[in-house]
Amino acid sequence: MRHLQLWTGIFVGLTLFAAFAMAETFRPPAVPLITHDPYFSIWSMGDHLTDGPTRHWTGTPQPLTGLIRVDGQVFRWMGDRPRNIAVMSQSAVQLTPTHTSYAFDQGGVNLVVDFLSPLLPSDPDVMSRPLTYITMTVHATDRAKHTVQLLVTADASLAVDSMTQQVTWSRSRLNDMTVLRAADFEQPVLQKSGDNLRIDWGYLLVAVPDQPGASASTQSGEEVDAEFASAKKLISDDLDFPRRADRQTVLAADFDLEEIKGAPTSRHLLLAYDDLDSIEYLNRWMRPYWRRKGMTTGELLETAEREYSGIEERSRQFDDQLTQDLRQVGGESYAHLAALAFRQTIAAHKLVVDVDGRAMLFPKENFSNGCISTVDVIYPSSPFFLLFNPDLLKAQLEPLMEYTELGRWRFPFAPHDLGTYPKANGQVYGGGERTIENQMPVEESGNMLLMFAALARSEGNANYANRYWKQLQQWAEFLRKEGMDPGNQLSTDDFAGHLAHNANLSVKAILALGGYSLLADMSGRSSEAVTYRDLAHAMAAKWVNMAQDGDHYRLAFDKPGTWSQKYNLVWDKILGLNLFPPAVAETELRFYTAHLNPFGLPLDSRSAYTKLDWEVWTATVATDPAQFNTLIAPLGRFIDESPSRVPLTDWYWTTDGKQVGFQARSVVGGVYIPLLAHPDLWKKWSSRAQR
């Protein structure tokens, strides 16, 4: 086992050094480190890993610290404490879909630290494991021998919402590893709901596999730092029962590499979080998906360690192949953007299993209102799941469809949400289940029909739609009556408030009806298919006359001199509906390229802000690669130069790249929509899913 780990470490080290030598790097506004779900999501929000404490996506400090001792001299490579220790020189950072790697150089030694969150959508068993591998690889750069020790600590505050909560810790042994745990003393499982919250139940886990020179300890951070700086062995306590911790307690892993010279030497640990129960859905508690076959915490850690080498290789291959396809579709800037969006998209969700074994995937509307299963959040992220595993999109739609069948949802249009994360007990937005006040009837009904149509296109059948035909039929009938010229209502782009006669919302309704005709045709309902196809064609022709405004089309039918991104047109292309004349897209795209700002295309004529996901959808409407690249290029500048150092925001100013609002949201999965416009790539990736 140890020989396998040694060769794995050497392989990983050589792979990382080669990657750094060849990779073109970029500067993300924030760097993903530990990314699994809305509660277990830790980022570095600076250019250097030592610029500040690592933080939860909300910005609350959740400190991870890294130190190295080279020939007796101590340097800090992660975190901003202890301040009296010199910072190791950071030479590079590389980000791929599943990995973040940092390189450091000091005193004749090169250190590469790799964070692997193996979020492989085609394999939900692996994707759902709340576990990140942290691998540290060291080699000498001056041909001399050096004595090297490494230290990694995780603050116990990762297990609580606020530092006023009492923490306990414990230590135990598995077959070939030491496991340190930290937890909230009171364990208020699923008691809180809201947006700006951290988890305060379950267990933070630091697992240290048996490796030469490895040890683990739980003490105060000051004690650990002092012992490491003075070259003392960390104090180890073998007692296996919970104890109360003070506010400075850390879970620490220490690695004595002794002498290193030329060849890379690697050590690794596993950082995990077991939340026990994850979601409350219709008043029943749901366990995480990785537990669906009875896997225990110990089995999770042992399985992850046993599969470490294979998962590392699979993840590297996934990253390389996906990056190659992203570059082929949109060039280097687009590949950078999509890589940055990858882990964030998944980490804004929680994959759980229902009592009957059904997978359910619940998104959280981060830094918006904290809603769970928001339809107009699932819709923009849907290209990601349609591409990598359509079953995961079904797992998002399933809770909503079950909810609509209960009889509680009384309206003829689709709901907006299922509650406030992590409680999915019924809609809370707007008028909730009571009134139509501040609902999004055309928006959400159109979203649902388009997603069902895209699923059918992906799978080559309408079997999933057939299960819910009565509901889909009701929403199609609603759009037939209300979709052509929407009344005064909210849409997903409601930043400026209600808007009547919204031309882009009308596009959505028309294409959704076209999608419904596609579903009807695929399910053998030929008469219904013809009726709705003819209706959608007639509505599209009417739209052209109502929205026309010289060299572009209007924001609202009754507002000449206005304009907006008609990003919903992308489904006409992807679904092959061909409802709108090609001249509509051509006219709009010419207008857009003339109205670009330094950091992107404004959402509409009302303001200079934009939405990142919709910009990529709008670019995907283009058939000319040069036009696509022109619209994408400012987005590369945005991620490289935005002064807002937060997990990728989707709502920002096109004039200076500053965040308006939102961060760490799943909607950035929408940047993968260009791959759906390439049927061969869509089939290539979606066919990999393990079903």
C-alpha positions in Angstrom: 0.0 0.0 0.0 2.8 2.4 0.9 4.7 1.6 -2.2 1.6 2.4 -4.3 1.2 5.7 -2.5 4.9 6.6 -3.0 4.6 5.9 -6.8 1.3 7.8 -6.9 2.9 10.8 -5.2 5.8 10.7 -7.7 3.4 10.4 -10.6 1.3 13.3 -9.3 4.3 15.4 -8.7 5.8 14.9 -12.2 2.3 15.6 -13.7 2.0 18.8 -11.8 5.4 20.1 -12.7 4.8 19.4 -16.3 1.4 21.1 -16.2 2.9 24.2 -14.7 5.6 24.3 -17.3 3.1 24.2 -20.2 0.0 25.9 -18.8 -1.2 29.4 -19.6 -2.4 30.8 -16.3 -5.0 33.4 -15.6 -6.1 35.4 -12.5 -9.5 34.3 -11.2 -11.3 36.8 -9.0 -11.4 34.0 -6.3 -9.9 30.6 -6.4 -11.8 27.4 -5.5 -10.1 25.1 -3.0 -12.7 22.9 -1.3 -15.9 22.9 -3.4 -18.7 20.4 -2.7 -22.0 22.0 -1.6 -23.4 25.3 -0.3 -22.0 24.6 3.2 -18.7 23.0 2.3 -17.2 25.5 -0.1 -13.9 27.2 0.8 -12.1 29.7 -1.4 -8.9 31.9 -1.6 -10.0 35.4 -2.4 -6.7 37.0 -3.4 -3.8 36.7 -5.9 -1.7 34.7 -3.4 -2.8 31.8 -1.2 -1.3 33.8 1.7 -3.0 37.1 1.0 -5.7 36.4 3.6 -7.6 33.7 5.4 -9.3 31.1 3.3 -13.0 31.8 3.3 -16.4 30.2 2.9 -18.0 31.4 -0.3 -20.0 34.0 1.7 -16.8 35.7 2.7 -16.7 34.4 6.3 -13.2 33.2 7.3 -12.9 29.5 7.5 -9.1 29.2 8.0 -6.9 26.6 6.4 -3.2 27.1 7.2 -0.1 25.7 5.5 3.5 25.9 6.7 6.8 24.5 5.5 10.1 24.1 7.3 13.1 24.1 5.0 16.4 23.4 6.7 15.0 24.7 9.9 13.6 27.9 8.5 9.7 28.2 8.5 7.6 29.7 5.8 3.8 30.1 5.4 2.3 29.0 2.1 -1.5 29.1 3.0 -3.5 31.5 5.1 -2.5 34.8 6.7 -1.5 33.5 10.1 0.8 33.4 12.0 1.8 36.8 10.8 5.3 36.5 12.3 6.2 33.7 9.8 7.7 34.7 6.5 5.6 34.0 3.4 6.9 31.4 0.9 7.2 32.9 -2.6 4.3 31.8 -4.8 5.4 31.3 -8.4 2.2 30.1 -10.1 -1.4 29.1 -9.7 -3.2 26.8 -12.2 -6.9 26.1 -12.3 -8.6 23.3 -14.2 -12.2 22.0 -13.9 -11.4 19.7 -11.0 -8.0 20.9 -9.7 -6.4 24.0 -8.2 -2.6 23.9 -7.9 -0.2 26.4 -6.4 3.6 26.4 -6.9 6.0 27.9 -4.4 9.8 28.4 -4.4 12.0 29.1 -1.4 15.5 28.1 -0.2 16.3 25.7 -3.1 12.9 23.9 -2.7 9.9 23.9 -4.9 6.5 23.0 -3.4 3.4 22.3 -5.4 0.1 22.1 -3.5 -2.8 20.5 -5.3 -6.5 20.7 -4.3 -8.6 18.0 -6.0 -12.3 18.0 -5.7 -13.2 15.1 -8.0 -16.6 16.4 -9.1 -17.1 14.0 -12.0 -20.8 14.5 -13.1 -20.8 11.2 -15.1 -20.2 9.3 -11.8 -22.5 10.7 -9.1 -21.1 8.2 -6.5 -17.8 10.0 -6.7 -19.2 13.4 -7.4 -21.3 13.3 -4.2 -18.5 12.5 -1.9 -17.9 15.6 0.3 -14.2 15.1 0.2 -11.1 17.0 -1.3 -7.6 15.6 -1.6 -4.8 18.0 -0.7 -1.5 16.8 -2.1 1.8 18.4 -1.4 4.8 17.6 -3.7 8.3 18.8 -2.9 11.6 18.6 -4.8 14.9 20.3 -4.6 15.8 22.8 -7.4 19.5 23.3 -6.6 20.7 19.7 -6.5 21.4 20.0 -2.8 19.9 18.0 0.0 17.3 19.7 2.2 15.4 18.6 5.3 11.7 19.5 4.8 8.6 19.3 7.0 5.1 20.3 6.1 2.1 21.3 8.2 -1.6 21.7 7.3 -4.3 22.8 9.7 -8.0 23.2 9.4 -9.7 25.5 11.9 -12.5 23.9 14.0 -14.7 26.9 13.0 -15.4 25.1 9.7 -18.0 23.1 11.7 -20.0 26.0 13.0 -22.0 28.9 11.6 -20.5 31.5 14.1 -17.7 31.5 16.6 -20.2 31.9 19.4 -21.0 28.2 19.0 -19.2 25.6 21.1 -17.1 23.1 19.3 -16.1 19.5 20.2 -13.3 17.4 18.8 -12.3 13.7 18.7 -9.6 11.5 17.2 -9.9 7.9 16.0 -8.0 5.3 13.9 -9.2 3.5 10.8 -7.3 0.7 9.2 -4.6 2.8 7.6 -5.3 6.4 8.7 -5.8 8.8 11.6 -9.1 10.7 11.5 -9.6 14.0 13.4 -13.1 15.4 13.9 -14.6 18.7 14.9 -18.3 19.4 15.4 -20.9 21.7 16.9 -21.6 20.6 20.4 -25.4 21.0 20.1 -25.8 19.5 16.6 -28.9 21.5 15.5 -29.5 19.3 12.4 -31.5 21.1 9.7 -32.8 23.7 12.2 -31.8 26.9 10.3 -32.7 28.1 6.8 -31.5 31.2 5.0 -28.8 32.6 2.8 -25.7 33.9 4.6 -25.3 30.8 6.8 -22.6 28.2 7.4 -23.3 24.6 8.5 -23.5 23.9 12.3 -24.2 20.2 12.4 -22.3 17.1 11.2 -18.6 16.6 11.3 -15.5 18.2 9.8 -13.0 15.5 9.1 -9.3 15.6 8.5 -8.0 12.1 7.5 -4.3 11.5 7.5 -3.3 8.3 5.7 -0.4 6.4 7.1 2.7 7.7 5.2 6.3 8.0 6.2 6.8 10.8 8.7 3.0 11.6 9.0 1.3 12.5 12.3 -1.9 14.2 13.3 -2.9 16.3 16.3 -5.7 18.5 17.7 -4.6 21.5 19.7 -4.8 25.2 19.7 -3.5 26.9 16.6 -0.9 28.8 18.6 0.5 25.6 20.1 0.7 23.8 16.8 2.4 26.7 15.1 4.9 27.1 18.0 5.7 23.4 18.0 6.2 23.2 14.3 8.3 26.4 14.2 10.6 24.9 16.9 10.9 21.6 15.2 9.1 19.7 18.0 6.8 16.8 17.2 3.1 17.6 17.5 1.5 16.4 20.7 -0.7 13.4 19.9 -3.6 12.2 22.1 -4.9 8.7 21.4 -8.1 9.0 23.4 -11.2 8.4 21.2 -14.0 10.3 22.7 -15.4 13.9 22.1 -13.9 16.8 24.0 -14.8 20.4 24.1 -12.5 22.7 22.2 -11.6 26.3 22.6 -12.1 28.9 19.9 -8.5 28.4 18.6 -8.6 24.7 18.1 -7.3 23.3 14.8 -7.1 19.9 13.3 -3.4 19.5 12.2 -1.5 17.1 9.9 2.3 17.1 10.1 4.6 15.5 7.5 8.4 15.0 8.1 9.9 14.4 4.7 13.4 14.2 6.2 15.9 14.6 3.3 14.8 15.5 -0.2 16.9 16.1 -3.2 16.0 15.9 -6.9 13.0 13.5 -7.2 9.6 14.8 -6.2 8.3 13.6 -2.9 4.5 13.7 -2.1 2.3 13.5 0.9 -1.5 13.9 1.0 -4.5 14.2 3.3 -8.2 14.1 2.9 -10.5 17.0 4.0 -14.1 16.0 4.3 -17.5 16.9 5.8 -20.2 14.5 6.9 -23.5 16.4 7.3 -25.5 13.3 8.3 -28.8 14.7 6.9 -28.7 17.2 4.1 -32.1 18.5 3.0 -35.6 18.7 4.4 -38.0 18.0 1.5 -41.8 18.1 2.1 -41.0 17.6 5.8 -38.9 14.5 5.4 -35.2 14.5 6.0 -32.9 13.3 3.2 -29.5 11.8 3.5 -26.6 12.6 1.1 -26.4 10.5 -2.1 -23.1 8.9 -1.2 -24.9 7.2 1.8 -27.6 5.6 -0.4 -26.2 2.1 -0.1 -25.4 2.4 3.6 -21.9 3.7 3.3 -20.5 4.9 6.7 -18.2 7.8 7.3 -15.3 5.4 7.8 -16.1 3.5 4.6 -16.2 6.9 2.8 -12.7 7.8 3.9 -11.3 4.3 3.3 -12.8 4.0 -0.1 -11.6 7.5 -1.1 -8.1 6.7 0.0 -8.1 3.3 -1.7 -9.2 4.9 -5.0 -6.9 8.0 -4.6 -4.6 7.0 -7.5 -7.4 6.1 -9.9 -9.5 9.1 -9.1 -6.5 11.4 -9.6 -5.9 9.9 -13.0 -9.5 10.0 -14.0 -9.8 13.7 -13.0 -6.6 14.6 -14.9 -7.9 12.9 -18.0 -11.3 14.6 -17.6 -9.7 18.0 -17.2 -7.4 17.5 -20.2 -10.2 16.4 -22.5 -12.7 19.0 -21.4 -10.1 21.8 -21.7 -9.2 20.7 -25.2 -12.9 20.8 -26.2 -13.5 24.2 -24.6 -10.5 25.7 -26.4 -11.8 24.2 -29.7 -15.2 25.8 -29.2 -14.3 29.2 -27.8 -10.5 29.7 -27.5 -8.4 30.2 -24.4 -10.5 32.9 -22.7 -13.6 30.8 -23.0 -11.8 27.8 -21.6 -10.6 29.8 -18.6 -14.1 31.0 -17.9 -15.7 27.5 -18.2 -13.0 26.0 -16.0 -13.6 28.6 -13.3 -17.4 27.9 -13.5 -17.1 24.1 -13.3 -16.7 23.4 -9.6 -18.8 26.5 -8.6 -21.8 25.1 -10.5 -21.8 21.8 -8.7 -20.9 23.3 -5.3 -24.1 25.3 -5.2 -26.1 22.1 -5.1 -26.6 19.1 -2.8 -27.2 15.7 -4.2 -29.4 13.5 -1.9 -31.5 10.4 -2.1 -35.2 10.0 -1.3 -36.6 7.2 0.7 -37.5 5.3 -2.5 -33.9 5.6 -3.8 -34.6 8.5 -6.2 -31.7 10.9 -6.6 -32.7 14.6 -6.0 -30.4 17.5 -6.6 -31.2 20.7 -4.8 -29.6 24.1 -5.9 -29.3 27.0 -3.5 -29.8 30.5 -4.7 -26.6 31.9 -3.2 -26.5 35.5 -2.2 -29.9 36.3 -3.8 -32.5 35.2 -1.4 -31.4 31.8 -0.3 -34.3 30.0 -2.1 -34.0 26.3 -2.8 -34.8 24.7 -6.2 -35.5 28.0 -7.9 -36.7 27.3 -11.4 -35.0 30.4 -12.9 -31.7 29.2 -11.3 -32.0 25.7 -12.6 -32.8 27.0 -16.1 -29.6 28.9 -16.7 -27.5 26.2 -15.2 -29.2 23.4 -17.2 -26.7 23.4 -20.1 -24.0 22.1 -17.7 -26.1 19.1 -16.6 -27.6 18.5 -20.1 -24.0 18.2 -21.3 -22.4 16.1 -18.5 -25.3 14.0 -17.2 -28.9 14.7 -18.1 -30.0 12.5 -15.2 -28.7 15.2 -12.8 -31.1 17.7 -14.5 -33.9 15.3 -13.9 -32.8 15.1 -10.3 -33.4 18.8 -10.1 -36.8 18.7 -11.8 -38.1 15.8 -9.9 -38.7 17.6 -6.5 -40.5 20.4 -8.4 -42.7 18.0 -10.4 -43.6 15.9 -7.3 -44.6 19.2 -5.5 -46.9 20.3 -8.4 -48.7 16.9 -8.1 -49.6 17.3 -4.4 -52.5 19.7 -5.0 -50.9 22.5 -2.9 -49.8 24.4 -6.0 -53.1 25.7 -7.4 -51.9 27.9 -10.2 -51.9 27.1 -14.0 -48.3 28.1 -14.3 -45.1 26.6 -12.9 -43.8 27.4 -9.4 -40.8 29.6 -8.7 -39.1 27.6 -5.8 -39.6 25.0 -3.1 -38.6 27.1 0.0 -35.5 28.4 1.6 -32.3 26.3 1.7 -32.0 23.6 3.1 -35.8 23.4 3.7 -37.7 22.5 0.5 -41.2 22.4 2.0 -43.1 24.6 -0.5 -42.7 27.9 -2.4 -41.9 31.0 -0.3 -41.2 33.6 -3.0 -43.7 36.3 -3.9 -47.2 35.2 -3.0 -46.0 31.7 -2.2 -48.8 29.2 -2.5 -51.4 31.9 -1.6 -51.6 34.6 -4.3 -50.2 35.5 -7.8 -48.5 38.5 -6.3 -44.9 38.8 -7.6 -45.0 35.4 -9.3 -43.1 34.7 -12.5 -45.7 32.8 -14.5 -44.4 33.1 -18.1 -40.8 32.9 -17.0 -41.0 29.7 -15.0 -43.5 27.9 -17.3 -41.3 28.6 -20.3 -38.2 27.5 -18.4 -39.8 24.2 -17.5 -41.0 23.4 -21.0 -37.7 24.2 -22.6 -35.7 22.1 -20.1 -38.1 19.1 -20.7 -37.6 19.6 -24.5 -33.8 19.8 -24.2 -33.8 16.6 -22.1 -35.8 14.8 -24.8 -33.5 16.1 -27.5 -30.5 14.8 -25.4 -32.0 11.3 -24.8 -33.7 10.8 -28.1 -37.1 10.2 -26.5 -39.8 11.9 -24.5 -40.2 9.2 -21.8 -39.5 11.6 -18.9 -41.9 14.2 -20.3 -44.6 11.5 -20.6 -44.5 11.0 -16.8 -45.7 14.5 -16.3 -47.7 15.2 -19.5 -50.7 16.6 -17.8 -48.7 19.3 -16.0 -46.7 20.1 -19.1 -49.9 20.4 -21.1 -51.3 22.8 -18.6 -48.2 25.1 -18.8 -48.3 25.0 -22.6 -51.9 26.1 -22.6 -51.0 28.9 -20.2 -48.3 30.1 -22.5 -50.6 29.9 -25.5 -52.9 32.4 -23.7 -50.4 34.6 -22.0 -47.0 34.2 -23.7 -47.2 36.3 -26.8 -47.4 39.6 -25.1 -46.7 39.1 -21.4 -48.5 41.3 -18.9 -46.8 43.4 -16.2 -44.8 40.8 -14.3 -41.4 39.8 -13.0 -38.9 37.8 -15.0 -35.5 36.4 -14.1 -34.0 39.8 -15.2 -36.2 41.7 -12.7 -33.4 44.0 -11.4 -35.3 47.1 -12.7 -38.6 45.8 -11.4 -41.8 44.6 -13.2 -41.9 45.0 -17.0 -44.9 44.5 -19.3 -44.7 43.5 -23.0 -41.2 42.0 -22.4 -39.9 41.0 -25.9 -37.3 38.5 -24.6 -39.8 36.9 -22.3 -42.1 36.5 -25.3 -39.3 34.8 -27.2 -39.0 32.3 -24.3 -42.7 31.6 -24.4 -42.7 31.1 -28.2 -39.7 28.7 -28.1 -41.2 26.9 -25.1 -44.3 26.2 -27.2 -42.1 25.0 -30.0 -40.4 22.7 -27.5 -43.7 21.4 -26.4 -44.6 20.6 -30.0 -41.3 18.7 -30.2 -42.2 16.7 -27.1 -45.7 16.0 -28.5 -44.1 14.7 -31.7 -41.6 12.5 -29.9 -44.3 11.0 -27.7 -46.7 10.1 -30.6 -49.1 13.0 -30.1 -49.0 14.1 -33.8 -52.1 16.2 -33.8 -51.0 18.2 -30.7 -47.6 18.5 -32.2 -48.9 20.1 -35.4 -51.2 22.4 -33.5 -48.5 23.8 -31.3 -45.8 24.0 -34.0 -48.2 26.0 -36.2 -49.0 28.2 -33.2 -45.3 28.8 -32.4 -44.5 29.7 -36.0 -47.4 32.2 -36.2 -46.4 33.8 -32.9 -42.8 34.1 -34.1 -43.9 35.9 -37.2 -46.1 38.2 -35.1 -43.1 38.9 -32.8 -40.9 40.1 -35.6 -43.4 42.9 -36.4 -44.2 43.8 -32.8 -40.5 44.0 -31.7 -38.9 45.5 -34.8 -37.1 48.9 -34.1 -34.9 49.7 -37.1 -31.5 48.1 -36.6 -32.5 46.0 -33.7 -35.5 44.6 -31.7 -37.0 46.2 -28.6 -36.7 45.5 -25.0 -40.5 45.8 -24.7 -43.0 45.9 -27.5 -44.4 49.3 -26.4 -41.0 51.0 -25.9 -39.3 52.2 -29.1 -35.6 53.1 -28.7 -34.9 50.3 -26.2 -33.1 47.1 -26.7 -32.1 43.9 -24.8 -30.2 40.7 -25.1 -32.5 38.1 -26.7 -30.5 35.3 -25.2 -33.5 32.9 -25.2 -33.1 32.7 -29.0 -30.3 30.2 -28.4 -32.9 27.4 -28.0 -34.2 27.9 -31.5 -30.7 26.9 -32.6 -30.0 24.1 -30.1 -33.4 22.4 -30.3 -33.5 22.8 -34.1 -36.9 24.5 -33.9 -36.2 27.1 -36.6 -39.2 29.3 -35.6 -37.6 32.7 -36.0 -36.2 33.9 -39.3 -32.3 33.9 -39.3 -32.4 37.7 -40.0 -33.6 38.2 -36.4 -30.4 36.8 -34.8 -28.2 38.4 -37.5 -29.7 41.8 -36.8 -29.4 41.5 -33.1 -25.8 40.3 -33.2 -24.7 43.2 -35.4 -26.3 45.6 -32.9 -24.7 43.9 -29.9 -21.2 44.0 -31.3 -21.6 47.8 -31.7 -22.7 48.2 -28.1 -20.0 46.3 -26.2 -18.4 47.8 -23.2 -14.9 47.0 -22.0 -16.1 44.1 -19.8 -19.1 42.9 -21.8 -22.5 43.5 -23.3 -25.1 45.2 -21.1 -28.2 43.2 -20.4 -30.4 45.8 -21.9 -30.7 49.6 -22.5 -31.8 50.4 -18.9 -28.4 50.0 -17.3 -24.7 49.1 -17.9 -24.9 46.0 -15.8 -25.0 42.5 -17.3 -25.5 38.8 -16.6 -22.5 36.6 -17.3 -24.6 33.5 -18.2 -26.8 35.4 -20.6 -23.8 36.9 -22.4 -22.5 33.5 -23.3 -26.0 32.4 -24.4 -26.2 35.5 -26.6 -22.8 34.7 -28.1 -23.9 31.2 -28.8 -26.7 32.4 -31.0 -24.0 33.5 -33.5 -23.1 31.2 -36.4 -19.9 33.0 -37.3 -17.0 32.0 -34.9 -15.5 35.5 -35.2 -18.7 37.0 -34.0 -18.8 34.6 -31.1 -15.2 35.4 -30.2 -15.9 39.1 -30.3 -18.7 38.8 -27.7 -16.7 36.4 -25.5 -13.4 38.3 -25.5 -14.6 40.9 -22.9 -15.5 38.1 -20.5 -11.9 37.0 -20.4 -10.9 40.5 -19.4 -13.6 40.4 -16.8 -12.4 37.3 -14.9 -8.7 38.6 -15.2 -9.3 42.2 -14.1 -12.5 42.4 -12.0 -11.7 44.2 -8.7 -14.4 42.2 -6.9 -12.5 39.3 -5.3 -15.3 36.9 -4.8 -16.4 33.6 -6.2 -17.5 34.2 -9.7 -20.3 36.7 -9.8 -22.9 36.5 -12.6 -24.2 40.1 -12.2 -21.6 42.9 -12.8 -20.9 46.2 -14.4 -19.7 46.1 -18.0 -17.9 49.4 -17.6 -15.4 48.5 -14.8 -16.0 44.7 -14.1 -17.2 45.3 -10.5 -19.7 43.0 -8.9 -23.3 44.4 -8.6 -24.5 41.4 -6.6 -24.7 37.6 -6.4 -21.7 35.3 -6.1 -20.9 31.6 -6.1 -24.2 30.8 -7.9 -24.9 27.7 -10.0 -26.2 29.8 -12.9 -22.6 30.1 -14.2 -23.1 26.5 -15.4 -24.9 28.3 -18.3 -21.5 29.2 -19.8 -21.3 25.6 -21.0 -24.2 26.2 -23.5 -21.8 26.6 -26.6 -21.0 22.9 -26.3 -24.7 22.0 -26.7 -24.6 23.9 -30.0 -22.1 21.2 -31.2 -24.2 18.0 -31.4 -21.1 15.8 -31.6 -19.6 17.3 -28.4 -23.0 17.1 -26.6 -23.3 13.5 -27.4 -19.7 12.8 -26.5 -20.0 14.1 -23.0 -23.6 13.2 -22.1 -23.1 9.6 -23.2 -20.4 9.1 -20.5 -22.9 9.3 -17.7 -23.2 6.1 -15.6 -26.9 5.3 -15.5 
